[in-house]
Amino acid sequence: MSQPIKQKHAVRRLLTMRHSLTAGAIGAVALWLAVPGTTLAQTPDEPELDPEDMSLIGDVSVSEYLSVTLHVQDTELSTVLRMLSMQSQKNIVANSDVTATVTADLYDVTFYEALDAILHANGYGYIEEDSFIYVYTQEELQTIIESQKKISTRVFRLNYLSAADASTFATELLSDSGSIAFNGEVSPGFQAEMADGGAESFALATTLVVHDYDEYLDDITDLLSQLDRRPQQVLVEATVLQTNLSEDNAWGIDFNVLAGMNFTDLTDPRSAVDELLNGSTGFQPDDNQAWSVQNTQGRTNAAGGLKIGVVSDDISIFLRVLDEVTDATVLSRPKVLALNRNRGEILIGRRLGYLSTTATETSTTQTVEFLDTGTQLNFRPFIGDDGFIRMELKPSVSEGIIREVTTADGQSVTIPDEITQELTTNVVVQDGYTIVLGGLFKEETTLSRRQVPILGDIPILGAAFRGHDDSTRRSEIIFLITPTIMKDEPLIAEGIRANQMVEMARLGARKGVLPWSIDRMTTQHNMRAEEAWRSGDAELALWEINQSLSLRRNQPLVLALREPHYRRE
């Protein structure tokens, strides 16, 4: 079709839809017609429209506020775009591959809403650059976007999340071109050595460096901001009640009957027969004639109890009676603050040292090892979202015994033996409630009976030929554990109360010293100065401060209290 024919048809279309065009749009088209060589884009399949075929085009109107109302049916997409361009006075350039048939009714929508609805419904999109809007297929748009992408680098400073864990989570969000680098693992706690002093350890915060496209970096940023959160803390108040009960009972009679000797010849009036048995080291009668009857079933030489002894002529009688009860109670109330999902440990006892020997073909090395004994409590809290806390608990009670053994090559080495009672459990408790752990109970009863055969079985009189020693050992430990989820405010208040208790203990200790000690006199001057400041008597307060400083100059807090008064002067 020649150039004049194209312009003719364009003018005819413009005139037939003048009822929906604004004056500005008509002027824009007229200006376009006045430029030589300019044509309206038209697809090869688009029919030439006469005024009577206007129903094929439809109606598009744009208000002065760019509000669009559009009614089209089975209209070529390129035609709809040209109509929308002329009405809105925006430059829309469509790719040659953009073809579709549009049927739509839009009421009072914005220009971009109308453009999105028309293009997205047919699988197309657009890019706006300066004053031009370029329409492409989705494949072309993806190609353009990919070509414009640039890999950026973003550094993440992690406060609580480990770099290894953060890398594991972020790797799932990387593109094929992305990569992650992070600093090494943090050294295990409480394992520092004097030899290295930290060596080349990374001194800054845990750092994660990610290289990727910006949209992927934004997703990783959102993810890490949700994961790198300050963990909650649990205050574990443990009350450990330990009771030990021991009871010893004893009854017995020892006697000796002599002939041919005197008790003055013996070193012990209860051991006549023993000394006769010792021969040259014991007692030897002059005429080689002596005899004795000895009963030691009562073991009256043992410690403790009531003892009665009688020596008369050739007879000695000793009586021992014992009823001893020892009851010991140990109460401790340690408090430990632990991070969520982190282990805490309480040890009330002692570390038993022993020598550990390591022998090689060329040398032998001995080191001191330690065995923890006493009352121990290992725990690990897990805070739930429902206000409950799962506690992993392992209480134990142990004692150690060091013994020496001889190796195959004749060397003497020490080996620690541990006698322990322990239990391991997992419990769930509500925040602030108490867990009671018992069962660490041990009782040992020993009954000893000694007697002279036959004679010890005689009623009443047989008691002189019998001995009794009974002992009972009973121990029990009860753990009362109260886990509490700590917020910042209660934790601060707890710290303030602890400082106040320390200060009260310090003042109480000073009150116990002699009245003329410097510590006590300076404390009294400082207290009176503080009271004077509160009552408004600055002159008296200053005098008390000076008296305190005359006794001890190195008092930073007192000097700070005096400083405002000197500044006013």
C-alpha positions in Angstrom: 0.0 0.0 0.0 1.4 3.4 -0.9 2.1 6.2 1.6 -0.9 8.4 0.7 -3.2 5.4 1.0 -1.9 4.6 4.5 -2.4 8.1 5.7 -5.9 8.2 4.2 -7.0 5.2 6.1 -5.5 6.5 9.3 -7.4 9.8 9.0 -10.5 7.9 8.3 -10.1 5.8 11.5 -9.4 8.9 13.5 -12.5 10.7 12.2 -14.8 7.6 12.8 -13.7 7.4 16.5 -13.5 11.1 17.3 -16.3 10.8 19.8 -13.8 9.0 22.2 -10.6 10.9 21.5 -9.6 14.0 23.4 -8.5 17.2 21.6 -4.9 16.6 22.7 -4.9 13.1 21.1 -6.3 14.4 17.8 -3.6 17.1 17.8 -0.9 14.5 18.4 -2.1 12.4 15.5 -2.3 15.5 13.3 1.2 16.4 14.2 2.3 12.8 13.4 0.6 13.1 10.0 2.4 16.3 9.2 5.9 14.6 9.6 7.0 13.2 6.2 7.9 9.5 6.2 6.1 8.6 9.4 3.6 5.7 9.4 1.5 3.9 11.9 2.6 0.4 12.5 0.2 -2.1 11.1 0.3 -5.8 11.1 0.1 -7.6 7.8 -3.2 -9.3 8.8 -4.9 -6.2 10.0 -7.9 -5.3 7.7 -8.5 -1.8 6.5 -11.4 -0.4 8.4 -14.2 1.8 7.1 -16.3 3.9 9.4 -19.1 1.3 9.2 -16.7 -1.4 10.5 -15.8 0.6 13.7 -17.2 -2.2 15.9 -14.1 -4.2 15.1 -11.9 -1.7 16.8 -13.8 -0.8 19.9 -13.6 2.2 22.3 -10.6 3.5 24.3 -10.8 6.7 26.3 -8.2 8.2 28.7 -9.1 11.0 31.1 -6.9 13.9 32.0 -5.9 12.0 35.1 -4.8 9.0 32.9 -7.8 7.0 34.0 -8.5 4.4 31.2 -11.8 2.9 30.1 -11.5 0.3 27.4 -13.9 -1.8 25.4 -12.5 -4.0 22.6 -13.6 -7.3 21.1 -11.5 -9.6 18.9 -9.1 -6.7 18.2 -5.5 -7.0 17.2 -3.1 -6.3 20.1 -1.1 -3.9 18.0 -4.2 -1.9 17.2 -5.2 -1.7 20.9 -1.7 -0.5 21.8 -1.8 2.2 19.1 -5.2 3.3 20.4 -3.9 3.4 24.0 -0.8 5.2 22.9 -2.7 7.9 21.1 -5.2 8.4 23.9 -2.6 8.6 26.6 0.0 10.4 24.5 2.6 7.8 25.6 5.2 6.3 23.2 4.5 2.5 23.0 6.9 0.5 20.7 5.9 -3.1 20.1 8.2 -5.9 18.9 7.3 -7.5 15.6 6.7 -10.8 17.4 3.9 -9.2 19.6 0.7 -10.5 18.1 -2.6 -11.5 19.7 -6.3 -10.9 19.6 -7.7 -8.9 22.5 -11.2 -8.9 24.0 -11.5 -6.8 27.2 -13.7 -4.4 29.1 -11.9 -2.2 31.6 -13.5 0.5 33.7 -11.7 3.5 35.2 -8.3 1.9 35.7 -4.9 3.5 35.5 -2.8 3.5 32.4 -0.3 1.0 33.8 -3.1 -1.3 35.1 -4.7 -1.4 31.7 -1.3 -2.0 30.0 -0.5 -4.8 32.5 -3.9 -6.5 32.0 -3.7 -6.4 28.2 -0.1 -7.7 27.9 0.1 -10.2 30.8 -3.1 -11.9 29.7 -1.4 -12.6 26.4 2.0 -13.6 27.7 3.8 -10.3 27.0 5.5 -7.7 29.1 7.1 -4.3 28.8 10.1 -2.2 29.8 9.9 1.5 30.3 13.0 3.6 29.5 12.9 7.4 29.6 9.7 8.3 27.6 9.4 5.0 25.7 7.5 1.8 26.6 8.9 -1.3 24.8 6.7 -4.3 24.5 8.4 -7.7 24.3 7.6 -11.4 24.6 8.4 -13.0 28.0 11.4 -14.9 26.5 12.8 -11.6 25.2 12.2 -9.9 28.5 13.9 -12.7 30.4 16.9 -12.4 28.0 17.1 -8.6 28.5 16.9 -8.9 32.3 19.5 -11.6 32.5 21.9 -9.6 30.3 21.5 -6.5 32.6 22.2 -8.5 35.8 25.4 -7.9 37.6 26.9 -9.9 40.5 27.3 -8.0 43.7 29.0 -8.7 47.0 27.4 -8.3 50.3 29.0 -8.8 53.8 26.8 -10.1 56.6 28.0 -9.6 60.3 26.5 -12.4 62.4 25.9 -11.9 66.1 24.6 -15.2 67.3 24.3 -17.6 64.3 27.5 -19.5 63.4 29.0 -18.9 60.0 28.8 -22.6 59.1 25.0 -22.7 59.9 24.3 -19.5 58.1 26.2 -20.8 55.0 24.1 -24.0 55.1 20.8 -22.0 55.1 21.9 -19.4 52.6 23.3 -21.9 50.0 19.8 -23.0 49.2 18.9 -19.5 48.0 21.9 -18.9 45.8 21.7 -18.8 42.0 23.9 -20.9 39.8 26.5 -18.1 39.7 26.4 -17.4 43.4 29.1 -18.3 46.0 29.6 -18.0 49.8 32.7 -17.6 51.9 33.0 -17.3 55.7 35.6 -17.2 58.4 36.6 -20.3 60.4 34.9 -21.9 63.2 35.1 -20.3 66.7 37.6 -22.0 69.0 35.9 -24.2 71.7 35.2 -22.4 74.9 37.5 -22.7 78.0 40.3 -24.3 75.9 42.7 -21.4 75.6 46.4 -22.3 76.0 49.1 -20.0 77.3 51.4 -21.1 74.4 49.4 -19.5 71.6 47.3 -16.8 73.4 44.8 -16.9 70.5 47.4 -17.1 67.7 45.8 -16.1 64.4 42.2 -16.4 65.5 39.7 -14.0 63.8 39.2 -11.1 66.2 36.0 -9.6 64.6 32.5 -10.8 64.5 31.4 -14.0 62.6 31.4 -12.9 59.0 29.6 -14.3 55.9 30.5 -12.9 52.4 28.0 -13.7 49.6 28.5 -13.0 45.9 25.3 -13.1 43.8 22.7 -11.1 42.0 20.9 -8.4 44.0 17.5 -10.2 44.1 19.1 -13.3 45.5 21.1 -11.2 48.0 17.9 -9.6 49.2 16.3 -13.0 49.8 19.4 -14.1 51.8 19.3 -10.8 53.8 15.7 -11.5 54.8 16.5 -15.0 55.7 19.5 -14.2 57.9 17.7 -11.4 59.6 15.1 -13.9 60.8 17.7 -16.5 61.9 20.4 -14.3 63.5 18.3 -13.4 66.6 19.5 -13.0 70.1 18.8 -16.3 71.9 16.7 -16.5 75.1 18.3 -17.3 78.4 17.2 -19.5 81.2 18.0 -19.0 84.9 18.3 -22.3 86.6 17.9 -22.1 90.4 19.0 -25.4 91.9 18.4 -26.4 95.5 20.5 -29.4 96.4 19.6 -31.1 99.7 22.0 -33.8 100.8 21.5 -35.7 104.1 23.8 -38.3 105.5 22.8 -40.4 108.5 25.1 -42.9 110.3 24.2 -45.0 113.3 26.5 -47.3 115.3 25.4 -49.7 118.0 27.7 -51.9 120.0 27.6 -54.2 123.1 30.2 -56.5 124.5 32.1 -57.8 127.6 35.8 -58.7 127.7 37.2 -60.5 130.7 40.4 -62.2 131.8 41.0 -64.8 134.6 44.6 -65.3 135.7 46.6 -67.9 137.6 50.4 -67.8 138.2 50.7 -64.2 137.1 49.6 -60.7 138.1 48.0 -58.0 136.0 51.1 -55.9 136.8 53.1 -58.3 134.7 51.0 -57.5 131.6 51.0 -54.5 129.3 47.2 -54.8 128.8 44.9 -56.4 131.4 42.7 -57.7 128.6 45.4 -59.6 126.8 46.9 -62.1 129.2 46.6 -65.1 126.7 48.0 -63.0 123.9 51.1 -62.2 125.9 51.6 -65.8 126.9 51.4 -66.7 123.2 54.1 -64.2 122.3 56.8 -66.2 124.0 60.1 -64.4 124.4 58.5 -61.0 123.5 55.6 -61.5 125.9 55.2 -62.6 129.5 57.3 -65.5 130.8 56.5 -66.8 134.3 59.5 -67.6 136.5 58.4 -71.1 137.5 57.0 -71.8 134.1 53.6 -72.1 135.6 50.8 -69.8 134.6 47.4 -69.9 132.9 44.6 -67.5 131.8 41.1 -67.5 130.4 40.5 -64.6 128.0 37.3 -63.4 126.3 37.6 -60.6 123.7 34.2 -60.9 121.9 33.2 -57.5 123.3 36.0 -55.6 121.6 36.1 -53.1 124.4 39.2 -51.6 123.0 37.3 -50.1 120.1 36.7 -46.3 120.1 33.5 -44.6 121.4 30.7 -45.5 123.7 30.5 -46.1 127.5 33.2 -48.3 128.9 33.5 -49.8 132.4 36.5 -51.7 133.6 37.1 -53.6 136.8 40.4 -55.4 137.9 40.3 -57.4 141.1 42.8 -59.9 142.2 43.0 -62.4 139.3 39.9 -61.3 137.4 39.4 -58.3 135.0 36.1 -57.4 133.5 35.5 -54.6 130.8 32.2 -53.5 129.4 31.5 -51.4 126.3 28.1 -50.0 125.3 27.7 -47.7 122.2 24.7 -46.0 120.6 26.0 -43.3 118.2 24.0 -41.4 115.6 25.4 -38.8 113.2 23.1 -36.8 111.1 24.6 -34.3 108.6 22.6 -32.1 106.2 24.1 -30.1 103.4 22.0 -27.4 101.6 23.3 -25.4 98.7 21.4 -23.1 96.3 23.5 -22.3 93.2 22.0 -20.2 90.4 23.2 -20.6 86.8 22.2 -18.5 83.8 22.5 -20.5 80.5 21.6 -19.7 76.9 18.8 -21.6 75.2 20.0 -25.0 74.0 23.4 -24.6 75.7 24.8 -26.8 78.5 25.3 -25.7 82.1 27.1 -27.5 84.9 27.1 -27.2 88.7 29.8 -29.0 90.8 29.7 -29.0 94.5 32.6 -31.1 95.7 36.3 -31.4 94.9 38.6 -32.3 92.1 40.7 -35.3 93.1 44.2 -35.2 91.6 46.2 -38.2 90.6 49.3 -38.9 88.5 48.9 -40.2 85.0 51.9 -42.0 83.5 52.7 -42.3 79.8 55.6 -44.5 79.0 57.3 -44.9 75.6 60.4 -46.7 74.5 62.5 -43.7 75.1 60.9 -41.7 77.9 58.3 -41.7 80.7 56.0 -38.7 81.2 53.8 -38.0 84.2 51.0 -35.5 84.2 48.5 -34.6 86.9 44.9 -35.4 86.0 41.8 -34.6 87.9 38.6 -36.5 88.7 35.5 -34.4 89.6 33.8 -35.8 92.6 30.9 -34.7 94.8 27.5 -33.5 93.8 27.1 -32.6 90.1 24.3 -31.3 88.0 24.5 -31.1 84.2 21.6 -29.6 82.4 20.5 -28.2 79.0 17.4 -26.1 78.5 15.2 -26.0 75.4 12.7 -23.2 75.3 9.4 -23.8 73.5 7.0 -21.3 71.9 4.2 -22.4 74.3 6.0 -21.1 77.5 7.3 -24.6 78.5 10.9 -25.6 78.9 12.3 -29.0 78.1 15.2 -29.8 80.4 17.9 -32.4 79.8 19.1 -33.3 83.3 21.9 -35.5 84.6 22.4 -35.2 88.4 25.1 -37.4 90.0 26.7 -38.0 93.4 30.2 -39.5 93.3 33.3 -40.1 95.4 36.8 -41.0 94.3 39.4 -43.3 95.8 43.0 -43.2 94.6 44.8 -46.6 94.6 48.2 -47.7 93.5 48.8 -50.7 91.3 51.9 -52.3 89.8 52.2 -52.7 86.1 53.7 -55.7 84.3 57.1 -54.1 84.2 57.1 -53.4 87.9 56.2 -49.7 87.8 53.8 -48.2 90.4 51.0 -46.2 88.9 47.9 -44.5 90.5 44.4 -45.3 89.3 41.3 -43.4 90.4 38.2 -45.4 91.3 34.9 -43.5 91.2 31.9 -44.6 93.1 28.9 -42.8 91.7 25.1 -42.6 91.7 23.6 -40.8 88.7 20.4 -40.5 86.7 19.7 -39.0 83.3 16.2 -37.7 82.4 14.3 -35.5 80.0 11.4 -33.5 81.4 9.1 -30.7 80.3 8.1 -28.0 82.8 6.3 -24.7 82.6 8.3 -21.5 82.9 8.9 -20.8 86.6 7.8 -24.1 88.0 10.0 -26.5 90.0 11.2 -30.0 89.1 11.9 -32.4 92.0 14.5 -35.1 91.3 15.0 -37.7 94.1 15.9 -41.4 94.1 19.6 -40.9 94.7 19.2 -42.8 97.9 21.7 -45.2 99.4 21.4 -47.3 102.6 23.9 -49.8 104.0 23.3 -51.8 107.1 26.0 -54.0 108.7 25.2 -56.4 111.6 28.2 -58.1 113.3 27.7 -60.9 115.9 30.5 -62.6 117.7 30.3 -65.2 120.5 32.0 -68.1 122.2 30.5 -71.4 120.9 27.9 -72.9 123.1 28.5 -70.5 126.0 27.2 -67.6 123.9 23.9 -69.4 123.4 23.1 -69.6 127.1 20.2 -67.3 128.1 21.2 -64.2 130.1 24.6 -65.6 131.1 25.5 -66.0 127.4 25.7 -62.2 127.0 29.1 -62.2 128.7 30.4 -64.4 125.9 28.8 -62.4 123.0 29.7 -59.2 121.1 27.5 -57.0 118.9 28.5 -54.3 116.4 25.8 -52.8 114.2 26.2 -49.9 111.8 23.8 -48.2 109.4 24.8 -45.7 106.7 22.1 -43.8 104.9 22.4 -41.0 102.4 19.9 -39.2 100.1 20.1 -36.3 97.8 17.2 -34.3 96.4 17.4 -31.8 93.6 14.9 -29.0 93.3 15.3 -27.3 89.9 13.4 -24.2 88.9 14.0 -23.0 85.3 12.9 -19.5 84.5 13.0 -17.7 81.1 14.7 -14.5 81.7 13.8 -11.1 80.1 16.1 -8.2 80.1 14.3 -6.2 82.9 14.3 -9.0 85.5 17.9 -9.9 84.7 19.0 -6.3 85.3 17.0 -6.1 88.5 18.6 -9.4 89.7 22.0 -7.9 89.0 21.2 -4.8 91.0 19.9 -6.9 94.0 23.1 -9.0 93.9 25.3 -5.8 94.0 23.3 -4.6 96.9 23.7 -7.8 98.8 27.5 -7.7 98.1 27.6 -4.1 99.4 25.6 -5.0 102.5 27.9 -8.0 103.2 30.9 -5.7 102.8 29.5 -3.1 105.2 28.6 -5.9 107.7 32.1 -7.2 107.6 33.5 -3.7 108.3 31.2 -3.3 111.3 32.8 -6.3 112.8 36.3 -4.8 112.9 37.7 -2.9 115.8 36.3 0.6 116.4 39.6 2.4 115.8 40.3 0.6 112.4 40.7 2.9 109.4 38.2 0.9 107.4 35.5 1.3 110.0 36.2 5.0 110.6 36.2 5.9 106.9 33.0 4.0 106.4 31.3 5.9 109.2 32.4 9.3 107.8 31.2 8.4 104.4 27.8 7.2 105.6 27.3 10.4 107.7 28.4 12.5 104.6 25.8 10.8 102.4 23.1 11.4 105.0 24.1 15.1 105.3 23.9 15.5 101.5 20.4 14.1 101.5 19.3 16.4 104.3 20.7 19.4 102.4 23.5 20.2 104.9 26.4 20.6 102.4 28.8 22.0 104.9 28.5 19.1 107.2 28.8 16.6 104.3 31.9 18.3 103.1 33.5 18.1 106.5 32.7 14.4 106.9 34.2 13.8 103.4 37.4 15.6 104.3 37.7 13.7 107.5 37.3 10.4 105.6 39.9 11.4 103.0 42.3 12.4 105.7 42.3 8.8 106.8 42.5 7.3 103.4 43.2 9.4 100.3 42.6 6.7 97.7 38.8 6.7 97.7 37.5 7.4 94.1 33.8 7.4 95.0 34.3 9.8 97.8 36.4 12.1 95.7 33.7 12.1 93.0 31.1 13.0 95.7 33.2 16.0 96.8 33.9 17.2 93.2 30.5 19.0 92.5 31.0 21.1 95.7 34.4 22.3 94.6 33.2 23.2 91.1 30.4 25.4 92.6 33.1 27.3 94.7 
